[in-house]
């Protein structure tokens, strides 16, 4: 399944985020929360995250090299394996919230293989910029706007 769409939600008082119902079945076997490179939280189905991590690490011929160790730390040390609760919510830890600068108001946006969780105002700024750059981005793919 490709995760698509953008949804506005609020965290509850325990920092739980309700995942849109249309995605819950695909996330029922567990999820990984991960700090993305940008100030955003990625939420992957467990199988997808495991496959991505395996693929990223497969290229290291010497698993004891500094680059391999640091990449493993980046992949596994910034992620949390968890699951949705019976109400379809996931708990966001203070560490993740701080990384993404998230308050109570969030946006969940689909990006194909995962969902991204953004602070709502940060998403609004980014979305405006992304929309303005859309012609440039599509042109770089060989498409005209």
C-alpha positions in Angstrom: 0.0 0.0 0.0 1.2 3.5 -0.7 0.5 6.0 2.1 -1.1 9.1 0.6 -2.9 12.1 1.8 -2.5 14.8 4.4 -4.5 14.8 7.7 -4.6 17.2 10.6 -4.7 15.8 14.1 -4.0 16.8 17.7 -2.0 14.9 20.3 -3.9 13.9 23.4 -2.6 14.8 26.9 -0.4 11.6 26.9 1.2 12.5 23.6 -0.7 9.8 21.7 -1.5 10.4 18.1 -4.5 8.8 16.4 -3.6 7.3 13.1 -6.1 7.7 10.3 -8.3 4.6 10.2 -7.6 3.9 6.5 -4.0 3.0 7.4 -4.5 1.0 10.6 -4.8 -2.4 8.9 -1.5 -1.9 7.1 0.2 -1.0 10.4 -1.4 -3.8 12.5 1.8 -5.9 12.5 3.8 -3.2 14.3 5.5 0.1 13.4 8.8 1.9 13.7 9.0 5.5 14.6 12.1 7.1 13.3 13.7 10.5 13.4 14.0 11.6 9.8 16.8 13.7 8.5 14.5 16.7 8.4 12.7 17.9 11.6 9.9 15.3 11.1 9.0 11.8 12.5 8.6 8.9 10.1 6.2 6.1 10.9 6.9 2.9 8.9 5.2 -0.5 8.9 7.6 -2.8 10.7 8.3 -5.0 7.6 9.1 -1.9 5.5 11.5 -0.5 8.1 13.3 -3.8 8.6 13.7 -4.3 4.8 15.0 -0.7 4.4 17.5 -1.1 7.2 18.7 -4.4 5.8 19.1 -2.9 2.3 21.0 0.2 3.7 23.4 -2.0 5.6 23.9 -4.7 3.0 26.5 -2.6 1.1 29.0 -2.6 4.0 31.6 -5.2 3.2 33.2 -4.7 6.6 30.4 -4.4 9.3 33.0 -3.2 11.8 34.0 -0.1 9.8 33.4 3.3 11.3 30.9 4.1 8.6 29.0 0.8 9.1 28.8 1.4 12.9 27.6 5.0 12.5 25.0 4.0 9.9 23.7 1.3 12.2 23.5 3.9 15.0 21.6 6.2 12.7 19.2 3.6 11.6 18.6 1.7 14.9 19.5 4.3 17.5 17.0 6.9 16.2 14.1 4.5 15.8 11.6 2.9 18.2 9.7 -0.3 17.5 6.2 -0.1 18.8 2.6 -0.8 17.9 -0.7 0.9 17.6 -2.9 0.6 20.7 -6.5 -0.7 20.5 -7.8 2.7 19.6 -5.3 3.1 16.6 -3.0 5.5 18.5 0.8 5.6 18.8 2.6 7.3 21.6 5.2 9.9 20.7 8.1 10.1 23.1 9.5 13.5 24.3 12.7 12.7 22.3 10.7 12.4 19.0 8.6 15.4 19.8 11.6 17.5 20.5 13.4 16.4 17.3 10.4 17.4 15.2 9.5 20.5 17.2 6.0 19.2 17.6 3.5 20.8 20.0 -0.1 19.5 20.2 -1.2 20.2 16.6 0.2 17.9 14.0 -0.1 16.9 10.4 0.2 13.3 9.2 1.2 13.1 5.5 1.7 10.1 3.4 4.9 9.8 1.5 4.5 6.4 -0.2 6.4 3.9 2.0 5.7 5.6 5.3 3.8 8.4 7.1 5.4 11.5 8.2 4.4 13.4 11.4 5.0 17.2 11.3 4.3 20.1 13.5 1.3 21.7 11.9 2.8 25.2 11.4 6.1 23.7 10.2 4.1 21.6 7.6 2.2 24.7 6.5 5.4 26.6 5.8 7.0 23.6 4.1 3.9 22.8 2.0 3.7 26.4 0.7 7.4 26.2 -0.3 6.9 22.8 -1.9 4.0 24.0 -3.9 6.0 27.0 -5.2 8.9 24.6 -6.2 6.6 22.0 -7.8 7.3 23.1 -11.4 11.0 23.0 -10.8 10.8 19.6 -9.1 8.7 18.0 -11.9 10.9 19.6 -14.6 13.9 17.9 -13.0 12.1 14.6 -13.6 11.7 15.4 -17.2 8.1 16.5 -16.9 6.8 19.9 -17.7 4.4 21.7 -15.3 
